[in-house]
Amino acid sequence: MTVDSFGSTPLTLAVVAEGDANTSDCWSGSGRGFVDALRAAGAHVDVYDAELKSWRRAAAAALTYHPTRARWQQRYGLGTVPFLARSARVNAALSGASRRYDAVIQIGATFSINRAARRGAPYILYCDSNVASSSRGAPNSAASKLSPEELQSAWGREQRVYDAADRIWTMSDALASSFRDDFAQSPAKITTIYAGPNNPPSPISGVRREPRILFIGKDHQRKGSAVLLEAFEIVRRELPEAELHLVGGIKAPVERPGVVSHGFVACSTVAGRGQFDHLFATASVFCLPSRYEPFEIAFVEAMRAGLPCIGSRSWAMPEIIDEGKTGWLVDDGSVEELAAVLIAALRDRAKCAAMGALGRERSLGRFTWEHVSARALADLRNIGSRARDDFRYEANREVPANFAG
């Protein structure tokens, strides 16, 4: 363990998220991965939960109700009333804290932390998306479910949050460009720190890779399952032995030759974990041709398992997949191109193995929570150094050089 600090004492940080970042339920597990890595690096981290509970949640849900479930979910997630309620909850908790923090780190922008609650601490945001980037992911993104008036309101709230931040940490350079272009944020305050795996597969000995394509995604529509299934029909005509294994939130089993639907796999159980690891160990390629993707951690996990990856040539996917070295990229929605890439990959499994090995190196060298926390803490040191320099400058400016006391 290394101790990281502004000076001689370890950093004391507040991490605030919509959900308990001590658990794997927060931010699809990324909250916990980030917090655990910060603590492993020697920082003291207090976690604050902005999620609405009990009657507050019920009231916010009622005030954002819409008969269409998808619209209701997004009105609740990005609406004014829940935003204000979350902000009030967090600001009260921080204002009543018994300690002062070296930095207050907020995950996402669905609430705001005011200056009084921060008590002079640097205000950091860590984001995988924003409302501007999400709106361009129509019809598969959250923001695209909002009305124009709701979108404009959410955009304005986020603008104020970003303007108030001292730093914005992003999971990708693609998102960093959105903060610069859509929200006029200075490049000097934006740092890409990436993300790590939330559920890395464990290796299994004594198994071999089959001509199998692995797809994992909770939101199958957004992750491009329809494109993949159409492409797989072409693959099967060329390679009758090929298999496609689907894991996640598909509503009903896909009854097509070579397609195996596993549904949700609960890695919290021994049986589920064994199935999860076996799928990664026996597949030859991981394919997720997402239609909209802020940052796909599943690619990072597949690379960790030694699988080459196939993704879309958009969003953050070109930053994760090193095209031609650790996998392939295809145009969004291109069935024919995807089918051709899959056929070539399954026909040359030696190449798949070589690319998978390079992908594992890339994952371990760049996309780990240890690396993420190191980048974050290095940036906090820079903030601390500048704060000390500013303090010295102000002190020297206010006291004349010939002051005798």
C-alpha positions as CSV (number, residue, x, y, z in Angstrom):
1,M,0.0,0.0,0.0
2,T,1.2,3.5,-0.8
3,V,0.2,6.5,1.2
4,D,-0.9,9.4,-1.1
5,S,-1.2,12.9,0.3
6,F,-0.9,16.6,-0.4
7,G,1.7,16.8,2.3
8,S,2.7,14.4,5.0
9,T,-0.7,13.1,5.9
10,P,-2.9,10.8,3.8
11,L,-5.7,12.3,1.8
12,T,-9.1,12.4,3.3
13,L,-11.7,12.3,0.6
14,A,-15.5,12.4,0.3
15,V,-17.0,10.3,-2.5
16,V,-20.6,11.1,-3.3
17,A,-22.7,9.0,-5.6
18,E,-26.3,8.1,-6.4
19,G,-26.1,4.8,-4.5
20,D,-23.8,3.4,-1.9
21,A,-20.3,3.3,-3.4
22,N,-19.3,0.6,-0.8
23,T,-21.5,-1.9,-2.7
24,S,-21.5,-3.3,-6.2
25,D,-24.9,-1.9,-6.9
26,C,-23.6,1.7,-7.3
27,W,-22.8,2.8,-10.9
28,S,-22.8,-0.8,-12.1
29,G,-20.0,-1.6,-9.7
30,S,-17.7,1.2,-10.8
31,G,-18.3,3.2,-7.6
32,R,-17.0,0.4,-5.5
33,G,-14.1,-0.3,-7.7
34,F,-13.0,3.3,-7.6
35,V,-13.4,3.7,-3.9
36,D,-11.7,0.4,-3.1
37,A,-8.7,1.5,-5.2
38,L,-8.5,4.9,-3.6
39,R,-8.4,3.2,-0.2
40,A,-5.8,0.7,-1.3
41,A,-3.6,3.6,-2.4
42,G,-3.7,4.9,1.2
43,A,-6.5,7.5,1.0
44,H,-9.2,7.8,3.7
45,V,-12.5,7.7,1.9
46,D,-15.9,8.5,3.3
47,V,-18.9,7.6,1.1
48,Y,-22.1,9.6,0.9
49,D,-25.2,8.3,-0.8
50,A,-27.4,10.8,-2.8
51,E,-30.0,8.2,-3.7
52,L,-33.5,9.2,-2.5
53,K,-35.1,6.9,0.1
54,S,-38.5,6.2,1.5
55,W,-41.1,9.0,1.2
56,R,-38.7,11.3,-0.7
57,R,-38.2,8.7,-3.4
58,A,-42.0,8.1,-3.6
59,A,-42.7,11.8,-3.8
60,A,-40.1,12.5,-6.5
61,A,-41.4,9.5,-8.5
62,A,-44.9,10.7,-8.2
63,L,-44.0,14.2,-9.4
64,T,-42.1,12.9,-12.4
65,Y,-44.7,10.3,-13.4
66,H,-45.2,9.4,-17.0
67,P,-47.4,6.5,-18.3
68,T,-44.5,5.4,-20.5
69,R,-42.1,3.5,-18.3
70,A,-38.9,4.6,-20.2
71,R,-40.0,8.2,-20.1
72,W,-40.8,7.9,-16.4
73,Q,-37.4,6.4,-15.6
74,Q,-35.6,9.2,-17.4
75,R,-37.8,12.0,-15.9
76,Y,-36.9,10.6,-12.5
77,G,-33.2,10.2,-13.3
78,L,-32.7,13.6,-15.0
79,G,-35.7,15.7,-13.8
80,T,-35.6,18.9,-11.7
81,V,-37.4,17.7,-8.6
82,P,-35.2,14.6,-8.0
83,F,-32.1,16.7,-8.8
84,L,-33.0,19.2,-6.1
85,A,-34.0,16.5,-3.6
86,R,-30.7,14.6,-4.1
87,S,-28.7,17.8,-3.8
88,A,-30.5,18.8,-0.5
89,R,-29.8,15.3,0.9
90,V,-26.1,15.4,0.1
91,N,-25.5,19.0,1.1
92,A,-27.1,18.4,4.5
93,A,-24.9,15.3,5.1
94,L,-21.7,17.0,4.1
95,S,-22.5,20.1,6.1
96,G,-23.0,17.9,9.2
97,A,-19.8,15.9,8.7
98,S,-17.3,15.8,11.6
99,R,-14.3,16.1,9.3
100,R,-13.1,18.4,6.5
101,Y,-12.0,16.9,3.3
102,D,-9.0,17.4,1.0
103,A,-11.4,16.9,-2.0
104,V,-15.1,16.2,-2.6
105,I,-15.5,13.8,-5.5
106,Q,-19.0,13.5,-7.1
107,I,-19.9,10.7,-9.4
108,G,-22.2,11.9,-12.2
109,A,-24.2,15.1,-12.4
110,T,-27.7,14.1,-11.1
111,F,-27.2,16.4,-8.1
112,S,-25.1,19.3,-7.0
113,I,-22.9,20.0,-4.0
114,N,-22.8,23.6,-2.9
115,R,-19.8,25.6,-1.8
116,A,-20.9,25.8,1.9
117,A,-21.1,22.0,2.1
118,R,-17.7,21.5,0.5
119,R,-16.1,23.9,3.0
120,G,-13.3,25.0,0.7
121,A,-12.4,21.5,-0.6
122,P,-11.8,21.1,-4.3
123,Y,-14.9,19.9,-6.2
124,I,-14.3,17.0,-8.6
125,L,-16.7,15.3,-10.9
126,Y,-16.1,11.8,-12.3
127,C,-18.3,11.0,-15.3
128,D,-18.9,8.3,-17.9
129,S,-21.4,10.5,-19.8
130,N,-23.3,13.8,-19.9
131,V,-26.7,14.9,-21.1
132,A,-25.2,16.3,-24.4
133,S,-23.4,13.2,-25.3
134,S,-26.3,11.0,-24.2
135,S,-28.8,13.0,-26.4
136,R,-26.7,12.1,-29.5
137,G,-27.3,8.4,-28.7
138,A,-30.9,8.5,-29.7
139,P,-33.0,6.4,-29.7
140,N,-30.9,4.2,-27.3
141,S,-29.8,6.6,-24.7
142,A,-31.4,8.0,-21.5
143,A,-31.5,11.7,-22.5
144,S,-33.2,10.9,-25.8
145,K,-36.3,9.8,-23.9
146,L,-36.8,13.4,-22.6
147,S,-39.0,16.0,-24.3
148,P,-37.1,19.0,-25.8
149,E,-38.1,21.1,-22.8
150,E,-37.0,18.5,-20.3
151,L,-33.7,18.0,-22.2
152,Q,-33.1,21.8,-22.2
153,S,-33.7,22.0,-18.5
154,A,-31.4,19.0,-17.7
155,W,-28.7,20.6,-19.9
156,G,-28.9,23.8,-18.0
157,R,-28.6,22.1,-14.6
158,E,-25.6,20.1,-15.8
159,Q,-24.0,23.2,-17.2
160,R,-24.1,24.8,-13.8
161,V,-22.7,21.7,-12.1
162,Y,-19.8,21.6,-14.5
163,D,-19.1,25.3,-14.3
164,A,-18.8,24.9,-10.5
165,A,-16.4,22.0,-10.6
166,D,-12.7,22.5,-10.1
167,R,-12.0,19.3,-12.1
168,I,-13.8,16.9,-14.4
169,W,-12.5,13.4,-14.6
170,T,-13.8,11.4,-17.6
171,M,-13.8,7.7,-18.5
172,S,-12.9,8.5,-22.1
173,D,-11.4,11.1,-24.3
174,A,-14.6,11.1,-26.4
175,L,-16.5,12.3,-23.4
176,A,-13.8,14.9,-22.6
177,S,-14.3,16.4,-26.0
178,S,-18.0,16.7,-25.2
179,F,-17.3,18.7,-22.1
180,R,-15.1,21.0,-24.1
181,D,-17.4,21.4,-27.1
182,D,-20.9,21.2,-25.6
183,F,-20.3,22.8,-22.2
184,A,-17.4,25.1,-22.9
185,Q,-15.2,23.6,-20.2
186,S,-11.6,24.5,-20.2
187,P,-9.3,21.6,-21.3
188,A,-7.1,22.4,-18.3
189,K,-9.8,21.2,-15.9
190,I,-10.6,18.0,-17.7
191,T,-8.6,14.8,-17.2
192,T,-9.3,11.3,-18.7
193,I,-8.7,8.7,-16.0
194,Y,-10.6,5.8,-17.7
195,A,-12.1,2.9,-15.7
196,G,-11.4,-0.6,-14.6
197,P,-13.2,-4.0,-14.6
198,N,-16.0,-4.5,-12.1
199,N,-16.3,-8.3,-12.5
200,P,-13.1,-9.7,-14.1
201,P,-13.4,-13.3,-15.1
202,S,-11.2,-15.9,-13.4
203,P,-9.2,-18.2,-15.7
204,I,-10.1,-21.9,-16.0
205,S,-7.5,-24.5,-16.8
206,G,-8.1,-27.5,-18.9
207,V,-10.7,-26.0,-21.3
208,R,-10.3,-25.0,-24.9
209,R,-11.7,-22.2,-27.0
210,E,-14.5,-23.1,-29.3
211,P,-15.9,-21.3,-32.4
212,R,-18.0,-19.2,-30.0
213,I,-19.0,-15.5,-30.0
214,L,-19.8,-14.1,-26.6
215,F,-22.2,-11.2,-26.1
216,I,-22.9,-9.7,-22.6
217,G,-25.2,-6.8,-22.0
218,K,-28.1,-5.8,-19.7
219,D,-29.7,-3.5,-22.3
220,H,-29.6,-5.8,-25.4
221,Q,-31.2,-3.2,-27.7
222,R,-28.6,-0.5,-26.9
223,K,-25.8,-3.0,-27.0
224,G,-26.6,-4.0,-30.6
225,S,-28.0,-7.5,-30.2
226,A,-30.3,-7.1,-33.2
227,V,-27.4,-6.2,-35.4
228,L,-25.4,-9.2,-34.1
229,L,-28.2,-11.7,-34.5
230,E,-28.7,-10.6,-38.1
231,A,-24.9,-10.8,-38.8
232,F,-24.8,-14.2,-37.1
233,E,-27.2,-15.7,-39.6
234,I,-24.7,-14.9,-42.3
235,V,-21.9,-16.3,-40.2
236,R,-23.8,-19.6,-39.8
237,R,-24.1,-20.0,-43.5
238,E,-20.4,-19.9,-43.8
239,L,-19.5,-21.6,-40.5
240,P,-22.3,-24.0,-39.5
241,E,-20.3,-24.9,-36.3
242,A,-20.3,-21.3,-35.0
243,E,-22.1,-20.5,-31.8
244,L,-23.4,-17.2,-30.4
245,H,-23.9,-17.1,-26.6
246,L,-26.1,-14.2,-25.3
247,V,-25.9,-13.2,-21.6
248,G,-28.0,-10.5,-20.0
249,G,-31.4,-8.9,-20.3
250,I,-32.9,-10.3,-23.4
251,K,-36.6,-10.7,-22.8
252,A,-37.1,-14.2,-24.3
253,P,-34.8,-17.0,-25.5
254,V,-33.7,-16.6,-29.1
255,E,-34.6,-19.8,-30.9
256,R,-32.2,-19.8,-33.8
257,P,-29.6,-22.3,-34.9
258,G,-26.4,-21.9,-33.0
259,V,-27.8,-19.2,-30.6
260,V,-27.7,-19.9,-26.8
261,S,-29.5,-17.5,-24.5
262,H,-28.3,-17.6,-20.9
263,G,-30.3,-14.8,-19.5
264,F,-28.9,-13.1,-16.5
265,V,-25.9,-14.9,-14.9
266,A,-25.7,-14.2,-11.1
267,C,-22.0,-14.0,-10.4
268,S,-22.8,-13.7,-6.7
269,T,-23.6,-17.5,-6.6
270,V,-21.0,-20.3,-7.0
271,A,-22.9,-21.8,-9.9
272,G,-23.3,-18.4,-11.6
273,R,-19.7,-17.5,-11.2
274,G,-18.6,-20.8,-12.6
275,Q,-20.9,-20.3,-15.7
276,F,-19.6,-16.8,-16.2
277,D,-16.0,-17.8,-16.1
278,H,-16.6,-20.8,-18.3
279,L,-18.2,-18.6,-21.0
280,F,-15.2,-16.4,-21.1
281,A,-12.8,-19.3,-21.1
282,T,-14.4,-21.2,-24.0
283,A,-15.3,-18.3,-26.4
284,S,-13.0,-17.2,-29.2
285,V,-14.2,-13.6,-29.5
286,F,-16.2,-11.1,-27.6
287,C,-18.7,-9.0,-29.6
288,L,-20.7,-6.0,-28.5
289,P,-21.7,-3.8,-31.5
290,S,-23.2,-1.1,-29.3
291,R,-25.4,1.5,-30.8
292,Y,-24.7,3.9,-27.9
293,E,-22.0,3.4,-25.4
294,P,-20.6,5.9,-22.8
295,F,-17.8,3.5,-21.8
296,E,-18.1,-0.3,-22.1
297,I,-16.4,-2.0,-19.2
298,A,-17.4,-5.4,-20.5
299,F,-14.7,-4.9,-23.2
300,V,-12.1,-4.4,-20.4
301,E,-13.3,-7.5,-18.7
302,A,-13.2,-9.5,-21.9
303,M,-9.7,-8.3,-22.7
304,R,-8.7,-9.4,-19.2
305,A,-9.9,-12.9,-20.1
306,G,-7.7,-12.9,-23.2
307,L,-10.5,-12.4,-25.7
308,P,-10.2,-10.2,-28.8
309,C,-13.1,-7.7,-28.9
310,I,-15.4,-6.4,-31.7
311,G,-17.1,-3.1,-31.2
312,S,-18.5,-0.2,-33.1
313,R,-16.4,2.5,-34.6
314,S,-17.9,5.2,-32.3
315,W,-18.2,6.6,-28.8
316,A,-15.4,5.4,-26.6
317,M,-15.0,2.0,-28.2
318,P,-12.0,3.0,-30.4
319,E,-10.2,4.1,-27.2
320,I,-10.6,0.7,-25.6
321,I,-10.1,-1.6,-28.6
322,D,-6.8,-1.1,-30.4
323,E,-8.1,-1.8,-33.9
324,G,-6.1,-4.5,-35.7
325,K,-4.1,-5.4,-32.6
326,T,-6.6,-6.3,-29.8
327,G,-9.7,-6.6,-31.9
328,W,-11.8,-5.1,-34.6
329,L,-14.1,-2.1,-35.1
330,V,-17.1,-1.9,-37.4
331,D,-19.4,0.9,-38.6
332,D,-22.5,1.4,-36.4
333,G,-25.3,-0.9,-37.5
334,S,-23.3,-2.5,-40.4
335,V,-24.6,-6.1,-40.5
336,E,-22.4,-7.2,-43.5
337,E,-19.2,-5.7,-42.1
338,L,-19.8,-7.3,-38.8
339,A,-20.5,-10.7,-40.3
340,A,-17.3,-10.5,-42.4
341,V,-15.2,-9.7,-39.3
342,L,-16.8,-12.5,-37.3
343,I,-16.2,-15.0,-40.1
344,A,-12.6,-14.0,-40.4
345,A,-12.0,-14.1,-36.7
346,L,-13.6,-17.6,-36.2
347,R,-11.6,-18.9,-39.2
348,D,-8.3,-17.8,-37.7
349,R,-8.4,-18.7,-34.0
350,A,-4.7,-18.5,-33.7
351,K,-4.9,-14.8,-34.6
352,C,-7.7,-14.5,-32.1
353,A,-5.5,-15.9,-29.4
354,A,-2.6,-13.6,-30.3
355,M,-4.9,-10.6,-30.3
356,G,-6.5,-11.7,-27.0
357,A,-3.0,-11.9,-25.4
358,L,-2.3,-8.3,-26.5
359,G,-5.7,-7.3,-25.2
360,R,-5.0,-8.7,-21.8
361,E,-1.7,-6.7,-21.7
362,R,-3.6,-3.6,-22.7
363,S,-6.3,-4.2,-20.1
364,L,-3.7,-4.7,-17.3
365,G,-1.6,-1.8,-18.4
366,R,-4.3,0.8,-18.8
367,F,-7.8,-0.2,-17.6
368,T,-7.5,-1.2,-14.0
369,W,-8.9,0.6,-10.9
370,E,-5.4,0.8,-9.6
371,H,-4.3,2.8,-12.6
372,V,-7.5,4.9,-12.4
373,S,-6.9,5.8,-8.7
374,A,-3.2,6.6,-9.5
375,R,-4.3,9.1,-12.2
376,A,-6.9,10.6,-9.9
377,L,-4.5,11.0,-7.0
378,A,-1.8,12.4,-9.2
379,D,-4.3,15.1,-10.3
380,L,-5.3,15.8,-6.7
381,R,-1.6,16.3,-6.0
382,N,-1.4,18.9,-8.8
383,I,-4.5,20.7,-7.3
384,G,-2.9,20.6,-3.9
385,S,0.4,22.0,-5.2
386,R,-1.3,24.8,-7.0
387,A,-3.4,25.6,-3.9
388,R,-0.2,25.8,-1.8
389,D,1.4,28.1,-4.4
390,D,-1.7,30.3,-4.5
391,F,-1.6,30.5,-0.7
392,R,2.1,31.5,-0.7
393,Y,1.5,34.0,-3.4
394,E,-1.3,35.7,-1.6
395,A,0.7,35.7,1.7
396,N,3.7,37.3,0.0
397,R,1.6,39.8,-1.8
398,E,-0.2,41.0,1.3
399,V,2.9,41.3,3.5
400,P,5.5,43.9,2.3
401,A,9.0,42.6,1.9
402,N,10.4,45.1,4.4
403,F,7.8,44.3,7.0
404,A,9.7,44.1,10.3
405,G,6.9,42.8,12.5
